[in-house]
Amino acid sequence: MKSWEIKPARDLGLPLGQRLRSLARERGLVGLALNGVWRHALRLYLAAAHRLEVEGRENLPPPPFVIIANHASHLDALTLAAALRGEAARAAHALAAGEVFFGKPAGAAFAAYAINALPVWRGRTQRSELKLLRERLLEDRLAYILFPEGTRSRDGTMAPFQPGLAMLVAGTPVPVVPCWIEGAHASWPPSRRWPRPGKLRLRIGTPLVFEDVAADAEGRARIAQAARDAVVALREG
C-alpha cells in the first residue's frame, strides 16, 4: 500500500502581500478559478486577434518540464501559456521579471492569481531562490515558462541565453521544450504600449534532457548553447 505524506502549503502563514511575491506561493481554490477563467479568455483573444497557430503540440511531455522560446514581446508568455492543455496548463508558472509585474500591489495580484507567475528579480536573484525553484519544479511537478535571453529583444533578434536555465535543469531528468514564436514582435514590440492584431505562429520542438550535464560553468554554457541552437533550428524550419 502506498504511504501518503501530508505536507503543509509552502506559503503557509505568509501575509498576503508577501505571499503574492513569494516563490513558494501555492494556488488555492480562488487562484485555480481565476487562472482557469484567464486561460479561457486568453485563448479566445489569441484566436480572434492573432489567429494563433500551434505546431508540434504532441512534443509537450507531462509535467515537470521547462518550456523556452525566443523573447521579443509580452505576447510570448501568453502564447506559450495558451498552448498548454490539461495538467500542464494547470501546473504552468511563468517566471516573470519581478520589477515589471510585481512592483505594485494590483499588478502583483493579477500576475499571481490570473497569470500564475513567479517573480524573478533581475540582478538580485539569489542561489537559494534558484534552489527553491528547482526543488518545486521537481517535487511539485510544475511546468515553467522561461525566456533564457533574460529580457525582450528590442529589434527581434535573439540574444545569447543566460545560465539560469541550467541552474534549474542540469543533472535532472526534467525536459526542456524549445519553441519558436513568430509574429509576436510585429504585433507587440517593446516600443508599443498595447498590442495590435497580427498573425502568431508557435513551433514546439523535441524536448532536450540534460540529466548527465553538471551545473558547473562548463555545463551551464553547454546547456545554454544547446537550448539556443534548438530554438534557432525551429526558426529555420
C-alpha positions as protocol buffer text, in pm:
chain_id: "A"
residue {
  index: 1
  type: MET
  ca { x: 0 y: 0 z: 0 }
}
residue {
  index: 2
  type: LYS
  ca { x: 127 y: 346 z: -91 }
}
residue {
  index: 3
  type: SER
  ca { x: 203 y: 567 z: 210 }
}
residue {
  index: 4
  type: TRP
  ca { x: 85 y: 927 z: 195 }
}
residue {
  index: 5
  type: GLU
  ca { x: 271 y: 1218 z: 347 }
}
residue {
  index: 6
  type: ILE
  ca { x: 72 y: 1531 z: 420 }
}
residue {
  index: 7
  type: LYS
  ca { x: 281 y: 1845 z: 389 }
}
residue {
  index: 8
  type: PRO
  ca { x: 174 y: 2198 z: 481 }
}
residue {
  index: 9
  type: ALA
  ca { x: 150 y: 2450 z: 199 }
}
residue {
  index: 10
  type: ARG
  ca { x: 483 y: 2610 z: 122 }
}
residue {
  index: 11
  type: ASP
  ca { x: 337 y: 2959 z: 168 }
}
residue {
  index: 12
  type: LEU
  ca { x: 150 y: 2879 z: 490 }
}
residue {
  index: 13
  type: GLY
  ca { x: 144 y: 3175 z: 728 }
}
residue {
  index: 14
  type: LEU
  ca { x: 277 y: 3435 z: 484 }
}
residue {
  index: 15
  type: PRO
  ca { x: 95 y: 3773 z: 479 }
}
residue {
  index: 16
  type: LEU
  ca { x: -96 y: 3836 z: 157 }
}
residue {
  index: 17
  type: GLY
  ca { x: 146 y: 4091 z: 11 }
}
residue {
  index: 18
  type: GLN
  ca { x: 444 y: 3868 z: 80 }
}
residue {
  index: 19
  type: ARG
  ca { x: 264 y: 3561 z: -49 }
}
residue {
  index: 20
  type: LEU
  ca { x: 194 y: 3726 z: -386 }
}
residue {
  index: 21
  type: ARG
  ca { x: 566 y: 3784 z: -439 }
}
residue {
  index: 22
  type: SER
  ca { x: 686 y: 3457 z: -289 }
}
residue {
  index: 23
  type: LEU
  ca { x: 847 y: 3180 z: -495 }
}
residue {
  index: 24
  type: ALA
  ca { x: 679 y: 2941 z: -250 }
}
residue {
  index: 25
  type: ARG
  ca { x: 328 y: 3061 z: -342 }
}
residue {
  index: 26
  type: GLU
  ca { x: 76 y: 2784 z: -396 }
}
residue {
  index: 27
  type: ARG
  ca { x: -268 y: 2822 z: -551 }
}
residue {
  index: 28
  type: GLY
  ca { x: -585 y: 2783 z: -353 }
}
residue {
  index: 29
  type: LEU
  ca { x: -936 y: 2748 z: -491 }
}
residue {
  index: 30
  type: VAL
  ca { x: -959 y: 3119 z: -575 }
}
residue {
  index: 31
  type: GLY
  ca { x: -631 y: 3111 z: -765 }
}
residue {
  index: 32
  type: LEU
  ca { x: -731 y: 2799 z: -957 }
}
residue {
  index: 33
  type: ALA
  ca { x: -1065 y: 2952 z: -1054 }
}
residue {
  index: 34
  type: LEU
  ca { x: -920 y: 3286 z: -1162 }
}
residue {
  index: 35
  type: ASN
  ca { x: -643 y: 3121 z: -1359 }
}
residue {
  index: 36
  type: GLY
  ca { x: -895 y: 2897 z: -1536 }
}
residue {
  index: 37
  type: VAL
  ca { x: -1104 y: 3199 z: -1638 }
}
residue {
  index: 38
  type: TRP
  ca { x: -791 y: 3383 z: -1752 }
}
residue {
  index: 39
  type: ARG
  ca { x: -670 y: 3089 z: -1965 }
}
residue {
  index: 40
  type: HIS
  ca { x: -1007 y: 3060 z: -2137 }
}
residue {
  index: 41
  type: ALA
  ca { x: -1020 y: 3434 z: -2212 }
}
residue {
  index: 42
  type: LEU
  ca { x: -659 y: 3431 z: -2329 }
}
residue {
  index: 43
  type: ARG
  ca { x: -720 y: 3153 z: -2582 }
}
residue {
  index: 44
  type: LEU
  ca { x: -1023 y: 3335 z: -2719 }
}
residue {
  index: 45
  type: TYR
  ca { x: -824 y: 3658 z: -2754 }
}
residue {
  index: 46
  type: LEU
  ca { x: -525 y: 3495 z: -2926 }
}
residue {
  index: 47
  type: ALA
  ca { x: -754 y: 3307 z: -3164 }
}
residue {
  index: 48
  type: ALA
  ca { x: -955 y: 3619 z: -3255 }
}
residue {
  index: 49
  type: ALA
  ca { x: -688 y: 3891 z: -3264 }
}
residue {
  index: 50
  type: HIS
  ca { x: -381 y: 3689 z: -3361 }
}
residue {
  index: 51
  type: ARG
  ca { x: -513 y: 3372 z: -3529 }
}
residue {
  index: 52
  type: LEU
  ca { x: -267 y: 3170 z: -3319 }
}
residue {
  index: 53
  type: GLU
  ca { x: -137 y: 2860 z: -3498 }
}
residue {
  index: 54
  type: VAL
  ca { x: 43 y: 2593 z: -3294 }
}
residue {
  index: 55
  type: GLU
  ca { x: 267 y: 2327 z: -3450 }
}
residue {
  index: 56
  type: GLY
  ca { x: 414 y: 2035 z: -3257 }
}
residue {
  index: 57
  type: ARG
  ca { x: 190 y: 2027 z: -2951 }
}
residue {
  index: 58
  type: GLU
  ca { x: 245 y: 1650 z: -2947 }
}
residue {
  index: 59
  type: ASN
  ca { x: 604 y: 1720 z: -2836 }
}
residue {
  index: 60
  type: LEU
  ca { x: 487 y: 1850 z: -2499 }
}
residue {
  index: 61
  type: PRO
  ca { x: 563 y: 1599 z: -2221 }
}
residue {
  index: 62
  type: PRO
  ca { x: 368 y: 1573 z: -1895 }
}
residue {
  index: 63
  type: PRO
  ca { x: 500 y: 1794 z: -1611 }
}
residue {
  index: 64
  type: PRO
  ca { x: 754 y: 1859 z: -1487 }
}
residue {
  index: 65
  type: PHE
  ca { x: 917 y: 2043 z: -1778 }
}
residue {
  index: 66
  type: VAL
  ca { x: 1055 y: 2384 z: -1874 }
}
residue {
  index: 67
  type: ILE
  ca { x: 926 y: 2543 z: -2194 }
}
residue {
  index: 68
  type: ILE
  ca { x: 1152 y: 2807 z: -2353 }
}
residue {
  index: 69
  type: ALA
  ca { x: 1139 y: 3035 z: -2656 }
}
residue {
  index: 70
  type: ASN
  ca { x: 1278 y: 3347 z: -2819 }
}
residue {
  index: 71
  type: HIS
  ca { x: 1161 y: 3663 z: -2643 }
}
residue {
  index: 72
  type: ALA
  ca { x: 1070 y: 3987 z: -2820 }
}
residue {
  index: 73
  type: SER
  ca { x: 721 y: 4069 z: -2687 }
}
residue {
  index: 74
  type: HIS
  ca { x: 486 y: 4045 z: -2388 }
}
residue {
  index: 75
  type: LEU
  ca { x: 280 y: 3821 z: -2618 }
}
residue {
  index: 76
  type: ASP
  ca { x: 544 y: 3549 z: -2588 }
}
residue {
  index: 77
  type: ALA
  ca { x: 449 y: 3426 z: -2240 }
}
residue {
  index: 78
  type: LEU
  ca { x: 80 y: 3449 z: -2325 }
}
residue {
  index: 79
  type: THR
  ca { x: 136 y: 3241 z: -2639 }
}
residue {
  index: 80
  type: LEU
  ca { x: 323 y: 2965 z: -2455 }
}
residue {
  index: 81
  type: ALA
  ca { x: 65 y: 2957 z: -2176 }
}
residue {
  index: 82
  type: ALA
  ca { x: -222 y: 2935 z: -2423 }
}
residue {
  index: 83
  type: ALA
  ca { x: -60 y: 2637 z: -2599 }
}
residue {
  index: 84
  type: LEU
  ca { x: -61 y: 2423 z: -2284 }
}
residue {
  index: 85
  type: ARG
  ca { x: -350 y: 2195 z: -2205 }
}
residue {
  index: 86
  type: GLY
  ca { x: -482 y: 1989 z: -1914 }
}
residue {
  index: 87
  type: GLU
  ca { x: -240 y: 1910 z: -1634 }
}
residue {
  index: 88
  type: ALA
  ca { x: 38 y: 2115 z: -1794 }
}
residue {
  index: 89
  type: ALA
  ca { x: -181 y: 2426 z: -1816 }
}
residue {
  index: 90
  type: ARG
  ca { x: -280 y: 2395 z: -1450 }
}
residue {
  index: 91
  type: ALA
  ca { x: 81 y: 2338 z: -1344 }
}
residue {
  index: 92
  type: ALA
  ca { x: 227 y: 2624 z: -1552 }
}
residue {
  index: 93
  type: HIS
  ca { x: 413 y: 2911 z: -1389 }
}
residue {
  index: 94
  type: ALA
  ca { x: 567 y: 3189 z: -1594 }
}
residue {
  index: 95
  type: LEU
  ca { x: 897 y: 3308 z: -1447 }
}
residue {
  index: 96
  type: ALA
  ca { x: 841 y: 3682 z: -1483 }
}
residue {
  index: 97
  type: ALA
  ca { x: 1051 y: 3992 z: -1416 }
}
residue {
  index: 98
  type: GLY
  ca { x: 960 y: 4093 z: -1062 }
}
residue {
  index: 99
  type: GLU
  ca { x: 1026 y: 4463 z: -1114 }
}
residue {
  index: 100
  type: VAL
  ca { x: 787 y: 4470 z: -1413 }
}
residue {
  index: 101
  type: PHE
  ca { x: 497 y: 4252 z: -1295 }
}
residue {
  index: 102
  type: PHE
  ca { x: 522 y: 4256 z: -914 }
}
residue {
  index: 103
  type: GLY
  ca { x: 620 y: 4616 z: -838 }
}
residue {
  index: 104
  type: LYS
  ca { x: 269 y: 4735 z: -742 }
}
residue {
  index: 105
  type: PRO
  ca { x: 4 y: 4552 z: -537 }
}
residue {
  index: 106
  type: ALA
  ca { x: -256 y: 4544 z: -816 }
}
residue {
  index: 107
  type: GLY
  ca { x: -5 y: 4419 z: -1071 }
}
residue {
  index: 108
  type: ALA
  ca { x: 129 y: 4160 z: -828 }
}
residue {
  index: 109
  type: ALA
  ca { x: -223 y: 4028 z: -758 }
}
residue {
  index: 110
  type: PHE
  ca { x: -301 y: 3999 z: -1131 }
}
residue {
  index: 111
  type: ALA
  ca { x: 33 y: 3832 z: -1208 }
}
residue {
  index: 112
  type: ALA
  ca { x: -4 y: 3589 z: -917 }
}
residue {
  index: 113
  type: TYR
  ca { x: -370 y: 3492 z: -946 }
}
residue {
  index: 114
  type: ALA
  ca { x: -450 y: 3527 z: -1316 }
}
residue {
  index: 115
  type: ILE
  ca { x: -122 y: 3456 z: -1493 }
}
residue {
  index: 116
  type: ASN
  ca { x: 14 y: 3238 z: -1210 }
}
residue {
  index: 117
  type: ALA
  ca { x: 358 y: 3397 z: -1249 }
}
residue {
  index: 118
  type: LEU
  ca { x: 650 y: 3366 z: -1010 }
}
residue {
  index: 119
  type: PRO
  ca { x: 881 y: 3668 z: -971 }
}
residue {
  index: 120
  type: VAL
  ca { x: 1247 y: 3662 z: -1068 }
}
residue {
  index: 121
  type: TRP
  ca { x: 1424 y: 3986 z: -982 }
}
residue {
  index: 122
  type: ARG
  ca { x: 1687 y: 4087 z: -1235 }
}
residue {
  index: 123
  type: GLY
  ca { x: 2035 y: 4122 z: -1093 }
}
residue {
  index: 124
  type: ARG
  ca { x: 1941 y: 4008 z: -742 }
}
residue {
  index: 125
  type: THR
  ca { x: 1815 y: 3652 z: -773 }
}
residue {
  index: 126
  type: GLN
  ca { x: 1998 y: 3450 z: -509 }
}
residue {
  index: 127
  type: ARG
  ca { x: 2126 y: 3094 z: -537 }
}
residue {
  index: 128
  type: SER
  ca { x: 1882 y: 2990 z: -264 }
}
residue {
  index: 129
  type: GLU
  ca { x: 1592 y: 3117 z: -475 }
}
residue {
  index: 130
  type: LEU
  ca { x: 1708 y: 2919 z: -778 }
}
residue {
  index: 131
  type: LYS
  ca { x: 1739 y: 2616 z: -549 }
}
residue {
  index: 132
  type: LEU
  ca { x: 1376 y: 2662 z: -438 }
}
residue {
  index: 133
  type: LEU
  ca { x: 1258 y: 2696 z: -798 }
}
residue {
  index: 134
  type: ARG
  ca { x: 1445 y: 2377 z: -889 }
}
residue {
  index: 135
  type: GLU
  ca { x: 1301 y: 2195 z: -588 }
}
residue {
  index: 136
  type: ARG
  ca { x: 947 y: 2300 z: -671 }
}
residue {
  index: 137
  type: LEU
  ca { x: 989 y: 2206 z: -1038 }
}
residue {
  index: 138
  type: LEU
  ca { x: 1078 y: 1850 z: -939 }
}
residue {
  index: 139
  type: GLU
  ca { x: 872 y: 1790 z: -625 }
}
residue {
  index: 140
  type: ASP
  ca { x: 556 y: 1978 z: -722 }
}
residue {
  index: 141
  type: ARG
  ca { x: 579 y: 1865 z: -1086 }
}
residue {
  index: 142
  type: LEU
  ca { x: 541 y: 2211 z: -1233 }
}
residue {
  index: 143
  type: ALA
  ca { x: 581 y: 2350 z: -1585 }
}
residue {
  index: 144
  type: TYR
  ca { x: 793 y: 2664 z: -1604 }
}
residue {
  index: 145
  type: ILE
  ca { x: 761 y: 2917 z: -1885 }
}
residue {
  index: 146
  type: LEU
  ca { x: 1107 y: 3069 z: -1922 }
}
residue {
  index: 147
  type: PHE
  ca { x: 1285 y: 3302 z: -2164 }
}
residue {
  index: 148
  type: PRO
  ca { x: 1660 y: 3236 z: -2132 }
}
residue {
  index: 149
  type: GLU
  ca { x: 1756 y: 3562 z: -2304 }
}
residue {
  index: 150
  type: GLY
  ca { x: 1652 y: 3732 z: -1981 }
}
residue {
  index: 151
  type: THR
  ca { x: 1473 y: 4027 z: -2141 }
}
residue {
  index: 152
  type: ARG
  ca { x: 1276 y: 4117 z: -2453 }
}
residue {
  index: 153
  type: SER
  ca { x: 1471 y: 4186 z: -2771 }
}
residue {
  index: 154
  type: ARG
  ca { x: 1418 y: 4542 z: -2891 }
}
residue {
  index: 155
  type: ASP
  ca { x: 1472 y: 4459 z: -3259 }
}
residue {
  index: 156
  type: GLY
  ca { x: 1351 y: 4097 z: -3278 }
}
residue {
  index: 157
  type: THR
  ca { x: 1697 y: 3940 z: -3295 }
}
residue {
  index: 158
  type: MET
  ca { x: 1780 y: 3672 z: -3039 }
}
residue {
  index: 159
  type: ALA
  ca { x: 2044 y: 3734 z: -2772 }
}
residue {
  index: 160
  type: PRO
  ca { x: 2267 y: 3471 z: -2605 }
}
residue {
  index: 161
  type: PHE
  ca { x: 2096 y: 3257 z: -2341 }
}
residue {
  index: 162
  type: GLN
  ca { x: 2166 y: 3320 z: -1973 }
}
residue {
  index: 163
  type: PRO
  ca { x: 2274 y: 3044 z: -1728 }
}
residue {
  index: 164
  type: GLY
  ca { x: 1954 y: 3043 z: -1519 }
}
residue {
  index: 165
  type: LEU
  ca { x: 1801 y: 2761 z: -1727 }
}
residue {
  index: 166
  type: ALA
  ca { x: 2096 y: 2535 z: -1647 }
}
residue {
  index: 167
  type: MET
  ca { x: 2062 y: 2602 z: -1275 }
}
residue {
  index: 168
  type: LEU
  ca { x: 1708 y: 2462 z: -1293 }
}
residue {
  index: 169
  type: VAL
  ca { x: 1759 y: 2150 z: -1506 }
}
residue {
  index: 170
  type: ALA
  ca { x: 2124 y: 2042 z: -1501 }
}
residue {
  index: 171
  type: GLY
  ca { x: 2160 y: 1692 z: -1364 }
}
residue {
  index: 172
  type: THR
  ca { x: 1784 y: 1626 z: -1365 }
}
residue {
  index: 173
  type: PRO
  ca { x: 1552 y: 1430 z: -1596 }
}
residue {
  index: 174
  type: VAL
  ca { x: 1335 y: 1740 z: -1645 }
}
residue {
  index: 175
  type: PRO
  ca { x: 1279 y: 1802 z: -2020 }
}
residue {
  index: 176
  type: VAL
  ca { x: 1344 y: 2141 z: -2176 }
}
residue {
  index: 177
  type: VAL
  ca { x: 1098 y: 2210 z: -2458 }
}
residue {
  index: 178
  type: PRO
  ca { x: 1234 y: 2453 z: -2720 }
}
residue {
  index: 179
  type: CYS
  ca { x: 990 y: 2674 z: -2910 }
}
residue {
  index: 180
  type: TRP
  ca { x: 996 y: 2944 z: -3175 }
}
residue {
  index: 181
  type: ILE
  ca { x: 740 y: 3225 z: -3170 }
}
residue {
  index: 182
  type: GLU
  ca { x: 681 y: 3412 z: -3495 }
}
residue {
  index: 183
  type: GLY
  ca { x: 485 y: 3736 z: -3526 }
}
residue {
  index: 184
  type: ALA
  ca { x: 485 y: 3849 z: -3163 }
}
residue {
  index: 185
  type: HIS
  ca { x: 742 y: 4125 z: -3214 }
}
residue {
  index: 186
  type: ALA
  ca { x: 547 y: 4270 z: -3505 }
}
residue {
  index: 187
  type: SER
  ca { x: 221 y: 4265 z: -3307 }
}
residue {
  index: 188
  type: TRP
  ca { x: 355 y: 4396 z: -2978 }
}
residue {
  index: 189
  type: PRO
  ca { x: 715 y: 4522 z: -2983 }
}
residue {
  index: 190
  type: PRO
  ca { x: 861 y: 4674 z: -2665 }
}
residue {
  index: 191
  type: SER
  ca { x: 812 y: 5020 z: -2817 }
}
residue {
  index: 192
  type: ARG
  ca { x: 431 y: 4985 z: -2815 }
}
residue {
  index: 193
  type: ARG
  ca { x: 212 y: 5018 z: -2507 }
}
residue {
  index: 194
  type: TRP
  ca { x: -62 y: 4788 z: -2640 }
}
residue {
  index: 195
  type: PRO
  ca { x: -67 y: 4504 z: -2896 }
}
residue {
  index: 196
  type: ARG
  ca { x: -214 y: 4528 z: -3244 }
}
residue {
  index: 197
  type: PRO
  ca { x: -376 y: 4239 z: -3435 }
}
residue {
  index: 198
  type: GLY
  ca { x: -138 y: 4016 z: -3628 }
}
residue {
  index: 199
  type: LYS
  ca { x: -73 y: 3652 z: -3707 }
}
residue {
  index: 200
  type: LEU
  ca { x: 110 y: 3442 z: -3444 }
}
residue {
  index: 201
  type: ARG
  ca { x: 277 y: 3106 z: -3504 }
}
residue {
  index: 202
  type: LEU
  ca { x: 425 y: 2881 z: -3239 }
}
residue {
  index: 203
  type: ARG
  ca { x: 652 y: 2589 z: -3326 }
}
residue {
  index: 204
  type: ILE
  ca { x: 714 y: 2339 z: -3045 }
}
residue {
  index: 205
  type: GLY
  ca { x: 1024 y: 2125 z: -3082 }
}
residue {
  index: 206
  type: THR
  ca { x: 1153 y: 1796 z: -2947 }
}
residue {
  index: 207
  type: PRO
  ca { x: 1240 y: 1811 z: -2574 }
}
residue {
  index: 208
  type: LEU
  ca { x: 1602 y: 1819 z: -2458 }
}
residue {
  index: 209
  type: VAL
  ca { x: 1724 y: 1647 z: -2141 }
}
residue {
  index: 210
  type: PHE
  ca { x: 2042 y: 1741 z: -1952 }
}
residue {
  index: 211
  type: GLU
  ca { x: 2046 y: 1468 z: -1689 }
}
residue {
  index: 212
  type: ASP
  ca { x: 2415 y: 1394 z: -1747 }
}
residue {
  index: 213
  type: VAL
  ca { x: 2529 y: 1757 z: -1752 }
}
residue {
  index: 214
  type: ALA
  ca { x: 2674 y: 1915 z: -1436 }
}
residue {
  index: 215
  type: ALA
  ca { x: 2572 y: 2261 z: -1316 }
}
residue {
  index: 216
  type: ASP
  ca { x: 2931 y: 2390 z: -1327 }
}
residue {
  index: 217
  type: ALA
  ca { x: 3046 y: 2670 z: -1555 }
}
residue {
  index: 218
  type: GLU
  ca { x: 3116 y: 2435 z: -1846 }
}
residue {
  index: 219
  type: GLY
  ca { x: 2780 y: 2260 z: -1804 }
}
residue {
  index: 220
  type: ARG
  ca { x: 2588 y: 2585 z: -1784 }
}
residue {
  index: 221
  type: ALA
  ca { x: 2747 y: 2709 z: -2106 }
}
residue {
  index: 222
  type: ARG
  ca { x: 2678 y: 2377 z: -2276 }
}
residue {
  index: 223
  type: ILE
  ca { x: 2311 y: 2381 z: -2178 }
}
residue {
  index: 224
  type: ALA
  ca { x: 2263 y: 2744 z: -2276 }
}
residue {
  index: 225
  type: GLN
  ca { x: 2415 y: 2686 z: -2620 }
}
residue {
  index: 226
  type: ALA
  ca { x: 2228 y: 2359 z: -2685 }
}
residue {
  index: 227
  type: ALA
  ca { x: 1897 y: 2518 z: -2587 }
}
residue {
  index: 228
  type: ARG
  ca { x: 1960 y: 2823 z: -2804 }
}
residue {
  index: 229
  type: ASP
  ca { x: 2061 y: 2608 z: -3100 }
}
residue {
  index: 230
  type: ALA
  ca { x: 1735 y: 2411 z: -3067 }
}
residue {
  index: 231
  type: VAL
  ca { x: 1528 y: 2730 z: -3071 }
}
residue {
  index: 232
  type: VAL
  ca { x: 1717 y: 2868 z: -3373 }
}
residue {
  index: 233
  type: ALA
  ca { x: 1663 y: 2539 z: -3559 }
}
residue {
  index: 234
  type: LEU
  ca { x: 1288 y: 2584 z: -3518 }
}
residue {
  index: 235
  type: ARG
  ca { x: 1308 y: 2934 z: -3662 }
}
residue {
  index: 236
  type: GLU
  ca { x: 1480 y: 2797 z: -3967 }
}
residue {
  index: 237
  type: GLY
  ca { x: 1209 y: 2535 z: -4009 }
}
